[in-house]
Amino acid sequence: MDKKTILNFSFLFLLLFNGCKAQNQSNSLQLIATVPLSEVRGRIDHLSYNNGQQILYVAALGNNTIEVVDLKSKKIIHTIENLNEPQGVVYLPESNSIFVANGGNGVCEVFNATTFDKKTSIKLPDDADNVRYDPTDKKIYVGYGNGGIAIIDATTFNLIAKIQLSGHPESFQIDEAAKKMYVNVPGKKLVEIIDLNKNRVVDKWKVTKAKSNFPMSLDAVHHRLFIGCWHAPMLLILDTQTGNKISSLDIDRDVDDIFYSPQNEQLYLSCGAGYIDVFNQINADTYTTEGKISTGSGARTSLFIPELNQLMVASPSDFNSEASILIYMVK
């Protein structure tokens, strides 16, 4: 069963059995605003941030739209329509562009972030998913299909190369200093390591403690990789220099995003079961549970914005409330 099927079942289950939103219960994060997404239906996937204009881009997969949210006014100011299951989205400040990866047809579309006119498109085989931007090398990386990472020039939007993997890539992270990429391949229970100088896989680490390793975050300074697993729900901490497991911690169900904040020395995990799990980093080898914050059913995707010291959590519509972006300030 692929991730889309799993997520659709999870979404329906959580709406039926976990539909009521609870109040903020933690001292770590404070809910400071809620931005309504009144016309958005179905799953919400990834988010991106335009720091210059304080704009949030929301991939409303189930709605086939990108919602453009002004964080100053806390309102939607534009909707990019007629997409095909948008999953990954990233803002490119150098060209003032919005890059969107469509899972339904594998097409990546590029829009002007001021006029919202489409500038170009790049066709990948299928299921274009997670997107990362390396501002140093001016390259865009897109996970797609049955096992590939596409490398796209962020200036010309030409396809530079494709890197073959063992299976469909989920979350992946770039270590710019080491010129490496770490990729979750849950179908094979692997983390695959790509040498970005050679553009090929140079190592594979087996995930044995748990399975369904979807989200990932990186602490490059301390050489730590954080991996969220669905079965059993668990956070794994790996040493990126050896691939060895440092620690494992129990988490809530249906985690889909993890963010590490070096300035706060904390990890934030948005879980579709209806919680943000927060962990403190005591040192590179020691992590403690700080607590959890109630969000809402299916609120699995998020974005930590260091410039604002805020966590954005996408909460889909359910039987009791409309879709929204929940904005939390880190205390």
Summary of the structure (lengths in Angstrom):
residues: 331
radius of gyration: 18.3
end to end distance: 39.6
largest distance: 50.8
contacts: 1172
relative contact order: 0.15
helix: 6%
strand: 55%
